[in-house]
Amino acid sequence: MKVLVVGGGIIGCATAYELAKAGCAVTLLERSTPGAEASGAAAGLLAPLGDSSAAFRDLAVASWRLYPGVARELRERTGIDVEHVTRGTIYPLYTADDVRQAEELARGARGLDLGVEAWDRGDVHAHEPALSSKVGGAMFVRGDHWVNNQRLVVAYAQAAVTAGVSLITGCGVSRVLVEDGRTSGVIAEGERHDADVVVLAAGAWTSALASSFGARLPVEPRRGQMLALTHVPPVITHAIHAEDVYLVPRPSGELLVGATVERVGFQRAVTALGMSSLLQAAIDLVPALGGLPISRTWFGFRPWAPDSMPILGPWPGIEGLWVATAHFRNGILLAPITARVMTEWIVTGKTPLPLEDFLPNRFLTRRQT
Ligand SMILES: Cc1cc2nc3c(=O)[nH]c(=O)nc-3n(C[C@H](O)[C@H](O)[C@H](O)COP(=O)(O)OP(=O)(O)OC[C@H]3O[C@@H](n4cnc5c(N)ncnc54)[C@H](O)[C@@H]3O)c2cc1C
């Protein structure tokens, strides 16, 4: 089966890799370089315990479980260490009521093997002494891990090439070819690429590809700004996730501070307000961060759908056309499971998990022309 994957972010690279392992002849078309957009901009947190639907949580936990094996496999194939850190995340709480709720959540989450614990003030400050004295307790999730997402996307891209994928960079797709109810390939940089199957994995730009064949897919960008502090010697050792900011200590000696969520279209900028709000929240949480040097700042565009859920599956009414996008705040976490379910679905026609909640047809309308 000849497959074209459009978009070399984490979703496109991981999916191309799994498809090639399953025996498909895969070409991956990326208009820039792998990880050039959201996948290179993320913080790399793998935190499956969100407050979304049960279907989302099942998908997230399934992907989280794959990570130790994925990190090992990518290292064996490419030599790249994706810095899979397993120290857990502290979610700060401020009132006795919050701590009681965390205790309930911890009891409810026992079956998930995520190691959820409710900490009182003493526990919190014993484990992370630099946290502000305003923090009166915490939920601790031992199972929340993190990776270096920049390395991860490069590792997936390299692994894909070793598995036989033809990776073409600097190659923007301008049109998806659809005739008589099926796709026959794409036009990229003025050239026709033929295929039996086309997978749209162009992140926040996937709606532009849909427009190219007269359809509308409501995927929009949500800008996220972040910054990094030089973190040697380290001030904190766990990831810390508060309402308005999160902190991720990287083995490389950086502390990532993220992230804004903004509806500003594709404005390619780090703003004064974005940086000041993140820094203010970070210093309120861990006062000692105030003295650390800022090493870099950046932004990225998360692919967002109106229900904040991924869009996965076959395009209704167009044989051979598939979509895998809109992973919003969780694309790094969800990449391994997305790649595996898409591959099994495309190759065998069956999904290994129930994915009705993520089907593209919940949004699709044909444009009346
Ligand atoms: C600041 C920030 C922090 C985040 N933190 C986390 C986190 O901690 N954990 C987590 O799980 N997720 C996180 N995310 C979300 C995560 O980054 C995204 O969900 C994920 O990267 C989406 O991957 P993608 O491959 O769909 O999109 P992208 O990485 O944006 O990739 C899409 C690719 O398609 C290419 N492309 C677009 N149009 C075309 C075309 N016409 N032809 C060819 N190529 C094209 C682009 O160049 C791009 O490389 C964060 C995101 C941001 C911005």
The ligand as a Tripos MOL2 file, in Angstrom:
@<TRIPOS>MOLECULE
LIG
   53    58     1     0     0
SMALL
NO_CHARGES

@<TRIPOS>ATOM
      1 C1          3.8000   25.9220   24.0660 C.3       1 LIG1
      2 C2          3.2520   24.5320   23.8820 C.ar      1 LIG1
      3 C3          3.3920   23.5980   24.9120 C.ar      1 LIG1
      4 C4          2.9010   22.2980   24.7410 C.ar      1 LIG1
      5 N1          3.1320   21.3690   25.7230 N.ar      1 LIG1
      6 C5          2.7240   20.0860   25.5490 C.ar      1 LIG1
      7 C6          3.0220   19.1090   26.5230 C.ar      1 LIG1
      8 O1          3.6640   19.3950   27.5390 O.2       1 LIG1
      9 N2          2.5790   17.8280   26.3170 N.ar      1 LIG1
     10 C7          1.8720   17.4780   25.1930 C.ar      1 LIG1
     11 O2          1.4900   16.3100   25.0690 O.2       1 LIG1
     12 N3          1.5900   18.4010   24.2330 N.ar      1 LIG1
     13 C8          1.9920   19.6900   24.3910 C.ar      1 LIG1
     14 N4          1.7070   20.6310   23.4370 N.ar      1 LIG1
     15 C9          0.8490   20.2630   22.3000 C.3       1 LIG1
     16 C10         1.6360   19.5610   21.2160 C.3       1 LIG1
     17 O3          2.8030   20.2820   20.9460 O.3       1 LIG1
     18 C11         0.7850   19.4480   19.9400 C.3       1 LIG1
     19 O4         -0.4670   18.8700   20.2270 O.3       1 LIG1
     20 C12         1.4950   18.5590   18.9060 C.3       1 LIG1
     21 O5          2.8230   18.9880   18.7200 O.3       1 LIG1
     22 C13         0.7640   18.5670   17.5740 C.3       1 LIG1
     23 O6          1.5370   17.8090   16.6780 O.3       1 LIG1
     24 P1          1.2360   17.8260   15.1240 P.3       1 LIG1
     25 O7          2.2080   16.9240   14.4850 O.co2     1 LIG1
     26 O8         -0.2230   17.5730   14.9210 O.co2     1 LIG1
     27 O9          1.4420   19.3590   14.7010 O.3       1 LIG1
     28 P2          2.7880   20.1770   14.3570 P.3       1 LIG1
     29 O10         3.9000   19.8250   15.2520 O.co2     1 LIG1
     30 O11         2.4030   21.6120   14.2670 O.co2     1 LIG1
     31 O12         3.1840   19.6090   12.9410 O.3       1 LIG1
     32 C14         2.4910   19.9040   11.7620 C.3       1 LIG1
     33 C15         3.5290   19.9060   10.6520 C.3       1 LIG1
     34 O13         2.8720   20.0070    9.4030 O.3       1 LIG1
     35 C16         3.6590   20.8210    8.5570 C.3       1 LIG1
     36 N5          2.7770   21.3400    7.5150 N.ar      1 LIG1
     37 C17         1.7560   22.2100    7.6500 C.ar      1 LIG1
     38 N6          1.1540   22.4230    6.4700 N.ar      1 LIG1
     39 C18         1.8100   21.6670    5.5620 C.ar      1 LIG1
     40 C19         1.6580   21.4610    4.1580 C.ar      1 LIG1
     41 N7          0.7000   22.0840    3.4610 N.pl3     1 LIG1
     42 N8          2.5160   20.6190    3.5280 N.ar      1 LIG1
     43 C20         3.4980   19.9780    4.2180 C.ar      1 LIG1
     44 N9          3.6870   20.1480    5.5520 N.ar      1 LIG1
     45 C21         2.8440   20.9690    6.2110 C.ar      1 LIG1
     46 C22         4.2190   21.8930    9.4790 C.3       1 LIG1
     47 O14         5.3900   22.4970    8.9500 O.3       1 LIG1
     48 C23         4.4820   21.0890   10.7510 C.3       1 LIG1
     49 O15         5.8140   20.6150   10.8260 O.3       1 LIG1
     50 C24         2.2160   21.9360   23.5500 C.ar      1 LIG1
     51 C25         2.1000   22.8720   22.5100 C.ar      1 LIG1
     52 C26         2.6160   24.1580   22.6690 C.ar      1 LIG1
     53 C27         2.5020   25.1370   21.5360 C.3       1 LIG1
@<TRIPOS>BOND
     1     1     2 1
     2     2     3 ar
     3     2    52 ar
     4     3     4 ar
     5     4     5 ar
     6     4    50 ar
     7     5     6 ar
     8     6     7 ar
     9     6    13 1
    10     7     8 2
    11     7     9 ar
    12     9    10 ar
    13    10    11 2
    14    10    12 ar
    15    12    13 ar
    16    13    14 ar
    17    14    15 1
    18    14    50 ar
    19    15    16 1
    20    16    17 1
    21    16    18 1
    22    18    19 1
    23    18    20 1
    24    20    21 1
    25    20    22 1
    26    22    23 1
    27    23    24 1
    28    24    25 2
    29    24    26 1
    30    24    27 1
    31    27    28 1
    32    28    29 2
    33    28    30 1
    34    28    31 1
    35    31    32 1
    36    32    33 1
    37    33    34 1
    38    33    48 1
    39    34    35 1
    40    35    36 1
    41    35    46 1
    42    36    37 ar
    43    36    45 ar
    44    37    38 ar
    45    38    39 ar
    46    39    40 ar
    47    39    45 ar
    48    40    41 1
    49    40    42 ar
    50    42    43 ar
    51    43    44 ar
    52    44    45 ar
    53    46    47 1
    54    46    48 1
    55    48    49 1
    56    50    51 ar
    57    51    52 ar
    58    52    53 1
@<TRIPOS>SUBSTRUCTURE
     1 LIG1         1 GROUP 0 **** ****
